[in-house]
Amino acid sequence: MWSSATEHVTVYPNNVYIDIQLYMKDSDQKPNEKIFKTIVSELKAKENIPYGNYRITLNDNKINENSADSDTTDSLETGTKNGFIKH
């Protein structure tokens, strides 16, 4: 478990960046605002996730084979300013 593995380590959540990239299931789906808000809300409510500064991105299903990133600009994301920090 995360808490026991870091029991004797000082963790500064502001300095630990966790970037989660998610993709829509179907190839013709654009990122869905309702799904995105649900994901962010549920992650914020989780108790057992590592401390850190979280940024969540929901992409369509068009994935660049070379970079594993989305090929489009219509992604939904919390961004660095409005992400969330777990303590």
Helices and strands as residue ranges (DSSP letters): H 2-5, G 13-15, E 17-23, H 33-45, E 52-59, E 76-77, E 84-86
